[in-house]
Amino acid sequence: MQCQICNKNDATIHLTEIADGVRAEMHICEHCAQEQGIAVKSQIPLNELLSSLLAVQPSDEELFGPDEKGDSTSCPHCGFTLEQFRKEAVLGCPYDYEIFEKPLRRLIQKAHNGKTTHCGKIPSKTSTGTKKQIKLITLKQQLEAAVQSEDYEMAAQLRDKIKKYETKKNEVDRSQ
Amino acid sequence: MKLTDLSSDINEWFSGSGPLADIVISSRIRLARNLAGYKFLNRCSTDEKSEILKKLRDVLMSLDLGDKIFYISVDKAPPLNRHFLMERHLISRHHAFGKGPRGVVIAQKEFFTAMINEEDHLRIQVLKGGLQLSKCAEQINHIDDMIEKKVSFAFSPRYGYLTACPTNLGTAIRVSVMLHLPALKITGQIEKFFNAAKDMSLAVRGLFGEGTEAAGDFYQISNQVTLGVSEDDIITEFEKSIIPEIVEYENAARSQLLSEQMDLLDDKISRAVALLRNAHLISSQEALFLLSHLRLGLNMRESMGASSPAIDTLGTLSKQSGRKGKGDGLSIATINRLFMLTLPAHLQLNYGKTLDATHRDALRAQIIRSALNQGL
């Protein structure tokens, strides 16, 4: 492909600009890019990448799946909407993770190599019930991974552990 | 506590000590936390931000960290002071030039800082020289536990610690290691390092973090994935696998320069010495670039016992070069001091007033000349 400006050199820089929802493409050579003052960033900070990913998504359906209404929902606690998230790349309050759980899940998966469940430090103040809930979530995720990798022996062990945990949890719930 | 008490010297983590310190400048661990019961900062009013600031400031100032701690109101600090704190890695660029009530709590020895009202309500960090991630982890975990006894953080069983940006969710940990990789750069292998880092979902940033250039061949490498992997696993991978591997590549590139490209290496070092010892105007970028080559030569002489015409010349440079110069020739500590003390805000704070770019360049050149020419 030839450079659209000098029509001589090969176009090595391909720019996609989206302004007011209109998509424009430009294919230029390095020399013309420099003359036009277009700096090519070799590394993009993750936040920028995230907001640009969000900005390029052509429709809510593609981004959030066919069942989501997308922008119309707003958080009753902070009034935040997905539209605002798309612009700012930060959420409005901790409840947004629940309110927008489904639409955010794909983004969270993308940002964290497919992971969607916490694994790590738990605040010391966390109640025993919540700690068990966390353990249960982790076990279920491990079970899913074991099934996917066809490790059925491990899957059976995990299934038994989950059953045991669920029984214990129910006992705790009943006693409370 | 005055900022000039800090600005006249380098901080402990940049003093050239710690495991693998010739290549690994520093290890840093940062945790992001948000108070339960409050909105994230972008939805908070100024009053709410002030309330969060006061609450966290009171908690942090009451902690026993085994060192004196002080507080700086970042939004009220003059731009030069904010810039200085950023150069010192005590606050981020975002915190330095953000909006609204915000502050930072700093341990005098600079191993710990806590940014209040940055992107999240609280971002605490522990910094140490060389590769010391496990020690950083132990210390920051202890500090986090002390804070958690006094406040409750937003936490969900599924997502872990809840952060304003979903990219920090979960452990909300950012493990960053600052590396000096001049030989990989000179031998044209730095792109390989970028690509390998990208494949492993690691971020590579410049000297001052997000959005900054890799000046002076310094690179910060950090984790991006914070959810679904434990703090221990992230830290162990960095400490036992990722960083030692990069250090090995840099050392291999240094050996390659010595055995196969000595003219190229000597040219870089000799030009750096000549310019730094004679220039009368020198920009911050140029100083970082040239000092980097000097640091490379000195490290190769000290750690590898390397010898080449240019490296041997470094040994004849001032015996009293800089306050902390020890032994024969120019020391790494002196070079590290020059790196930090000639940064724009450091220069101006130590000079006692703001200076335009030309005056800064002249002052910088003068400081470097005198450090490198003394005693010759």
Interface residues (C-beta under 8 A of the other chain):
Chain A: S42 Q43 P45 L46 N47 E48 L50 H77 C78 G79 F80 E88 A89 V90 L91 G92 C93 P94 Y97 E98 L104 L107 I108 A111 H112 N113 G114 K115 T116 T117 H118 C119 G120 K121 I122 P123 S124 K125 T126 T130 Q133 I134 I137 Q141
Chain B: N34 A36 Y38 K39 F40 N42 R43 E119 N141 D144 D145 E148 K149 S152 F153 A154 F155 S156 P157 R158 Y159 G160 Y161 L162 A164 C165 P166 T167 L169 G170 T171 I173 F194 S201 A203 V204 R205 E210 G211 Q224 V225 T226 L227 G228 V229 S230 E231 D232
